[in-house]
Amino acid sequence: MLIKLPRSSDCTSAQVTPEHIYLSRRSMLGGTLAGLALGALPRLGVAAEPSRYADAAGGAAPAWFTEKLGATRWQAVTVKDEAITPFKDATHYNNFYEFGPDKGDPAANAGSLKTEPWSLVVDGEVAKPGRYALEDFVKPYQLEERIYRLRCVEAWSMVIPWLGFPLAQVLKQVEPTSKARYVRFETLQDPKSMPGQRSGFALIDWPYVEGLRLDEAMNPLAILAVGMYGRELANQNGAPLRLVVPWKYGFKSIKSIVRISLVAEQPHTTWQGLAPDEYGFYANVNPTVDHPRWTQARERRLPSGLFSPNVRETQMFNGYADEVASLYTGLDLRKNY
């Protein structure tokens, strides 16, 4: 029997405001009605849990995803008293330069990406390397809902309900060798369906590459996501498989993964290679270390506007310090940003 002890950042679904209540907040008559609404939220684990995201439109999901969804463990964790970002914002305000440099480009252009069939290579310093069809790769793992804060290095943020499974489960399955110290991730390279890869934007040397230290990758908060808002991932959000590392800036959570390699040396990652004085390998959310061109002490939580900027203080490790700070004991986070 697995016994899970609650952490200080854990919450239940009753502590997370669902999208339809958040969007109607201005019509509420005050704290009393708001309290009544929050008290009426459904508990975790009920079969209708995905109905919380009724506004999350999507097409027909592949059979393997639908099958996994039926056995999903609906666990809303690590966000307390914060509203979930509306689905439209989460799917129409994105950085995914393979589809263009503007925030709306991924939603406009990612429809050309074919996610079926999809294969994934796991190689490097592992005892069990292999190439997998995505449905076979995901088959051993139970999906869990993880509601995480997402903090972009550009100082905007969201709260997103992901569907995925711990990266650590995959790494244990493939049996890292004693030489494995880092995990390297690689995005699909397909200029035909990814117009941003044809544009030469920012002189990016495709494919996009990211990496984690092995102990970071083994942390229970790090997940591989295949869905969001109770449905499969939208293409612009990294379908069909992406990394989610909630205590790091968003560019670490690489999208549309086709290769996971365990390696002995620190990977040469894309943004670190382009601008090492701005985007370090660790990229931990740290309000005390500013970007050279803007402060990281505050963030703009979406949705926001001219008359409601929705600015808040940024938390160390994006609010997950209790779970991850011990990974960096003795490490100077100003030098290793």
C-alpha positions as CSV (number, residue, x, y, z in Angstrom):
1,M,0.0,0.0,0.0
2,L,1.3,3.4,-0.9
3,I,0.9,5.9,1.9
4,K,1.3,9.5,0.8
5,L,2.1,12.1,3.5
6,P,0.8,15.6,2.7
7,R,3.3,18.3,2.0
8,S,2.9,22.0,2.9
9,S,2.2,22.9,-0.7
10,D,-0.4,20.1,-1.2
11,C,-4.1,20.9,-1.5
12,T,-7.4,19.2,-2.3
13,S,-9.6,20.1,-5.3
14,A,-11.8,22.1,-2.8
15,Q,-8.9,24.5,-2.4
16,V,-8.5,25.2,-6.2
17,T,-11.0,27.5,-7.9
18,P,-12.3,25.8,-11.1
19,E,-12.3,27.8,-14.3
20,H,-16.1,28.6,-14.5
21,I,-16.1,30.0,-11.0
22,Y,-13.0,32.0,-11.6
23,L,-14.4,33.5,-14.8
24,S,-17.6,34.5,-13.1
25,R,-15.9,36.0,-10.0
26,R,-16.9,39.6,-10.8
27,S,-20.6,38.6,-10.7
28,M,-20.3,37.2,-7.2
29,L,-21.9,39.4,-4.5
30,G,-19.0,39.1,-2.0
31,G,-17.2,36.8,0.3
32,T,-20.3,35.0,1.6
33,L,-21.4,33.8,-1.8
34,A,-17.8,33.0,-2.8
35,G,-17.5,30.9,0.3
36,L,-20.7,29.0,-0.5
37,A,-19.4,28.4,-4.1
38,L,-16.1,27.0,-2.9
39,G,-17.7,24.8,-0.3
40,A,-19.8,23.2,-3.0
41,L,-16.9,22.0,-5.2
42,P,-16.6,18.3,-5.9
43,R,-14.2,16.1,-4.0
44,L,-11.3,14.3,-5.6
45,G,-11.7,10.9,-7.2
46,V,-15.2,11.1,-8.6
47,A,-15.8,9.9,-12.1
48,A,-17.0,13.2,-13.3
49,E,-13.9,15.0,-12.3
50,P,-12.9,16.1,-15.9
51,S,-16.2,18.0,-16.1
52,R,-14.6,20.7,-14.1
53,Y,-13.0,21.7,-17.4
54,A,-16.1,21.7,-19.5
55,D,-14.7,24.7,-21.5
56,A,-11.7,22.7,-22.5
57,A,-12.7,22.0,-26.1
58,G,-11.0,19.2,-28.0
59,G,-11.4,16.7,-30.7
60,A,-11.4,12.9,-30.6
61,A,-8.6,11.6,-28.4
62,P,-6.5,8.5,-29.4
63,A,-7.8,5.2,-28.0
64,W,-4.8,4.7,-25.7
65,F,-5.4,8.1,-24.1
66,T,-9.1,7.6,-23.6
67,E,-8.3,4.2,-22.0
68,K,-5.8,5.8,-19.6
69,L,-8.1,8.6,-18.8
70,G,-10.7,6.2,-17.4
71,A,-8.3,5.1,-14.7
72,T,-6.7,8.5,-14.0
73,R,-5.9,9.4,-10.4
74,W,-7.4,12.8,-10.0
75,Q,-5.0,14.4,-7.5
76,A,-5.0,18.2,-7.4
77,V,-1.7,18.9,-5.8
78,T,0.8,21.7,-5.0
79,V,-1.5,24.8,-5.6
80,K,-3.5,26.3,-2.8
81,D,-6.1,29.1,-3.1
82,E,-5.1,30.0,-6.6
83,A,-7.5,30.0,-9.6
84,I,-6.8,27.7,-12.6
85,T,-5.9,29.6,-15.7
86,P,-8.7,29.6,-18.2
87,F,-8.2,27.0,-20.9
88,K,-8.3,29.6,-23.7
89,D,-5.4,31.5,-22.1
90,A,-3.4,28.4,-21.5
91,T,-3.8,27.3,-25.1
92,H,-3.5,30.7,-26.9
93,Y,-0.6,32.4,-25.1
94,N,2.4,30.1,-25.6
95,N,6.1,30.0,-26.3
96,F,6.8,27.3,-28.8
97,Y,9.2,28.7,-31.3
98,E,9.0,25.8,-33.6
99,F,5.7,27.3,-34.6
100,G,6.7,31.0,-34.6
101,P,8.0,33.7,-32.2
102,D,4.7,35.4,-31.3
103,K,2.5,34.2,-28.4
104,G,-0.4,33.4,-30.8
105,D,1.7,31.6,-33.4
106,P,1.6,28.1,-31.8
107,A,-2.2,28.0,-31.6
108,A,-2.4,29.3,-35.2
109,N,0.2,27.0,-36.7
110,A,0.4,23.9,-34.6
111,G,-2.5,22.2,-36.3
112,S,-0.1,20.9,-38.9
113,L,1.7,18.8,-36.4
114,K,0.9,15.1,-36.7
115,T,1.0,13.4,-33.3
116,E,-0.1,9.9,-34.5
117,P,1.9,7.8,-34.9
118,W,4.5,9.1,-32.5
119,S,7.7,7.3,-31.4
120,L,10.2,8.0,-28.6
121,V,13.8,6.9,-28.2
122,V,15.3,6.3,-24.7
123,D,19.1,5.8,-24.9
124,G,22.5,6.6,-23.5
125,E,23.7,5.4,-20.1
126,V,20.8,3.0,-19.5
127,A,20.6,-0.8,-19.2
128,K,17.4,-0.9,-21.2
129,P,17.5,1.4,-24.2
130,G,14.8,1.3,-26.8
131,R,12.5,2.9,-29.3
132,Y,8.8,3.0,-28.3
133,A,5.5,3.8,-29.9
134,L,4.0,6.4,-27.6
135,E,1.1,4.2,-26.5
136,D,3.5,1.5,-25.5
137,F,5.8,4.0,-23.7
138,V,2.9,5.3,-21.6
139,K,1.1,1.9,-21.0
140,P,2.9,0.9,-17.7
141,Y,2.0,4.2,-15.9
142,Q,-1.1,5.5,-14.3
143,L,-2.1,9.0,-15.2
144,E,-2.3,11.5,-12.4
145,E,-3.7,15.1,-12.4
146,R,-1.1,17.6,-11.1
147,I,-2.2,21.2,-10.8
148,Y,1.0,23.2,-11.0
149,R,2.0,26.8,-11.2
150,L,3.8,27.6,-14.5
151,R,6.3,30.5,-14.3
152,C,7.8,31.8,-17.5
153,V,11.2,33.5,-17.5
154,E,9.5,36.4,-19.2
155,A,7.7,37.1,-15.8
156,W,4.2,35.9,-16.7
157,S,2.6,32.9,-15.0
158,M,-0.3,30.4,-15.1
159,V,-1.9,27.6,-13.1
160,I,-2.4,24.5,-15.2
161,P,-4.0,21.1,-14.5
162,W,-1.7,18.6,-16.2
163,L,-2.3,14.9,-16.8
164,G,0.9,12.8,-16.6
165,F,3.1,10.5,-14.6
166,P,6.4,10.9,-12.7
167,L,9.5,11.0,-14.8
168,A,11.2,9.0,-12.1
169,Q,9.1,6.0,-13.0
170,V,10.4,6.0,-16.5
171,L,14.0,6.4,-15.4
172,K,13.8,3.5,-12.9
173,Q,12.3,1.4,-15.7
174,V,15.2,1.9,-18.1
175,E,17.8,1.4,-15.3
176,P,20.4,4.2,-15.4
177,T,24.0,3.0,-15.3
178,S,26.5,4.3,-12.8
179,K,27.8,6.8,-15.4
180,A,24.4,8.5,-15.8
181,R,24.4,12.0,-14.2
182,Y,22.1,14.0,-16.4
183,V,19.0,13.6,-18.5
184,R,18.9,15.2,-22.0
185,F,15.6,15.8,-23.8
186,E,15.1,16.5,-27.5
187,T,12.1,18.0,-29.3
188,L,10.8,16.8,-32.7
189,Q,12.6,18.3,-35.7
190,D,10.2,18.6,-38.6
191,P,10.4,21.8,-40.6
192,K,7.6,20.7,-42.9
193,S,5.0,20.8,-40.0
194,M,6.9,23.3,-37.8
195,P,7.2,26.6,-39.7
196,G,9.4,28.2,-37.0
197,Q,12.1,25.7,-37.8
198,R,12.2,27.1,-41.3
199,S,12.4,30.7,-40.3
200,G,15.8,30.7,-38.6
201,F,14.3,32.6,-35.6
202,A,16.9,33.7,-33.1
203,L,19.5,31.5,-34.8
204,I,18.2,28.5,-33.0
205,D,20.1,25.3,-33.9
206,W,17.2,22.8,-34.1
207,P,16.2,20.5,-32.6
208,Y,15.4,22.1,-29.3
209,V,17.3,20.5,-26.4
210,E,16.9,20.7,-22.6
211,G,18.3,18.9,-19.7
212,L,18.1,18.1,-16.0
213,R,20.5,16.7,-13.4
214,L,19.5,13.1,-12.7
215,D,18.5,13.9,-9.1
216,E,16.3,16.7,-10.4
217,A,14.7,14.4,-12.9
218,M,14.0,11.8,-10.1
219,N,12.2,14.4,-7.9
220,P,8.5,13.4,-7.6
221,L,7.3,16.8,-8.9
222,A,8.9,16.3,-12.3
223,I,6.4,14.7,-14.6
224,L,5.9,13.7,-18.3
225,A,2.5,15.1,-19.3
226,V,0.2,13.8,-22.0
227,G,-2.8,15.8,-21.2
228,M,-4.2,19.0,-19.6
229,Y,-7.6,20.2,-18.4
230,G,-9.0,16.6,-18.4
231,R,-8.1,16.1,-22.1
232,E,-5.1,15.3,-24.3
233,L,-2.4,17.9,-24.8
234,A,-3.1,20.6,-27.4
235,N,-0.5,20.6,-30.1
236,Q,0.6,24.1,-29.1
237,N,1.2,23.0,-25.5
238,G,3.6,20.2,-26.5
239,A,1.6,17.3,-27.7
240,P,1.8,14.4,-27.4
241,L,4.4,14.3,-24.7
242,R,6.1,17.1,-22.8
243,L,8.1,17.6,-19.6
244,V,6.7,19.6,-16.7
245,V,9.2,20.8,-14.0
246,P,7.2,23.3,-11.9
247,W,10.0,24.8,-9.9
248,K,11.9,25.9,-13.0
249,Y,11.2,28.6,-15.6
250,G,8.9,27.3,-18.3
251,F,11.6,26.9,-21.0
252,K,13.0,23.9,-19.1
253,S,9.7,22.0,-19.6
254,I,10.5,20.9,-23.2
255,K,7.6,20.0,-25.5
256,S,6.9,17.3,-28.2
257,I,9.6,15.0,-26.9
258,V,11.1,12.4,-29.3
259,R,14.3,11.5,-27.4
260,I,15.3,11.0,-23.7
261,S,19.0,10.3,-23.2
262,L,20.9,9.6,-20.0
263,V,24.3,11.1,-20.2
264,A,27.5,11.6,-18.2
265,E,28.1,15.2,-19.1
266,Q,25.9,18.2,-18.7
267,P,23.9,18.6,-21.9
268,H,24.4,21.7,-24.1
269,T,20.9,23.1,-23.9
270,T,19.3,25.4,-26.5
271,W,18.7,28.7,-24.6
272,Q,21.9,28.3,-22.5
273,G,23.8,28.1,-25.8
274,L,22.0,31.1,-27.3
275,A,22.4,33.5,-24.4
276,P,24.3,32.0,-21.4
277,D,24.2,35.3,-19.5
278,E,20.4,35.2,-19.6
279,Y,19.4,31.6,-19.5
280,G,21.3,29.2,-17.3
281,F,21.2,25.5,-17.2
282,Y,19.4,25.3,-13.9
283,A,16.8,28.0,-14.5
284,N,15.3,27.7,-11.1
285,V,12.6,30.3,-10.4
286,N,14.4,32.8,-8.1
287,P,13.0,36.2,-7.3
288,T,16.3,37.4,-6.0
289,V,18.2,36.9,-9.3
290,D,16.9,39.2,-12.0
291,H,17.0,38.6,-15.7
292,P,19.5,41.1,-17.3
293,R,16.6,43.0,-18.9
294,W,13.8,42.7,-16.2
295,T,13.1,41.9,-12.6
296,Q,12.1,38.4,-11.5
297,A,10.7,39.6,-8.2
298,R,7.2,39.9,-9.6
299,E,5.1,38.1,-12.2
300,R,1.9,38.8,-14.2
301,R,-0.6,36.0,-13.6
302,L,-2.8,35.3,-16.7
303,P,-5.4,36.4,-17.5
304,S,-4.5,40.0,-17.0
305,G,-5.2,43.3,-18.6
306,L,-4.6,47.1,-18.5
307,F,-7.1,47.6,-15.7
308,S,-6.4,44.3,-13.9
309,P,-2.7,43.6,-14.3
310,N,-2.9,40.7,-11.8
311,V,0.7,41.2,-10.7
312,R,2.0,39.2,-7.7
313,E,5.2,38.4,-5.9
314,T,7.2,35.5,-7.2
315,Q,8.0,32.7,-4.8
316,M,11.3,31.0,-4.5
317,F,11.4,27.8,-6.6
318,N,7.9,28.9,-7.7
319,G,6.5,27.9,-4.4
320,Y,7.9,24.4,-4.3
321,A,10.9,25.1,-2.0
322,D,9.8,22.5,0.6
323,E,10.1,19.8,-2.1
324,V,13.2,20.8,-4.0
325,A,15.4,23.2,-2.1
326,S,17.5,20.3,-0.7
327,L,18.6,19.5,-4.3
328,Y,20.7,22.6,-4.3
329,T,22.3,22.6,-0.9
330,G,25.8,24.2,-1.2
331,L,25.1,25.4,-4.7
332,D,25.4,29.2,-5.3
333,L,22.1,29.9,-7.1
334,R,23.4,33.3,-8.3
335,K,26.2,31.7,-10.2
336,N,24.2,28.6,-11.1
337,Y,21.1,30.4,-12.3
